[in-house]
Amino acid sequence: MEQDFFVGYHNFAGKQRILTRILGKLRESDLPSIPSFKIYLQALHRRDVSACTLRTVFTGVHGFLVFLQKRGKISLSSLTVDDLEAFVESEQDRGLKALSIRGRLHSVYAFLLTLAT
């Protein structure tokens, strides 16, 4: 009985399917720091985050990397505070709410902190 309760929560096959789909999308792109992003996503998967968290992190960081590519940044080592501010402005211009932008920034900061260590 108790095992039935946790079946949906620990849907390992579903999480693996989502991770595989995300990594496939990244394989097709030529964004900066894709190898580091793949390693970060796999580390999150090993830490057993939910499928929703994997999707949310992918959306936030992938959007940020696309934004950087459009700005001509080929490496995250040349990242500045102005880039982060411009990313926030572009998300506001797209009509995203403050809470959505905050979530995306949280994903980006966590990714950048992992790169810094």
Sequence and secondary structure as in RCSB ss.txt:
>XXXX:A:sequence
MEQDFFVGYHNFAGKQRILTRILGKLRESDLPSIPSFKIYLQALHRRDVSACTLRTVFTGVHGFLVFLQKRGKIS
LSSLTVDDLEAFVESEQDRGLKALSIRGRLHSVYAFLLTLAT
>XXXX:A:secstr
 HHHHHTTTT HHHHHHHHHHHHHHHHT   TTHHHHHHHHHHHHHTT  HHHHHHHHHHHHHHHHHHHHTT   
GGG  HHHHHHHHHHHHHTT  HHHHHHHHHHHHHHHHHHH 
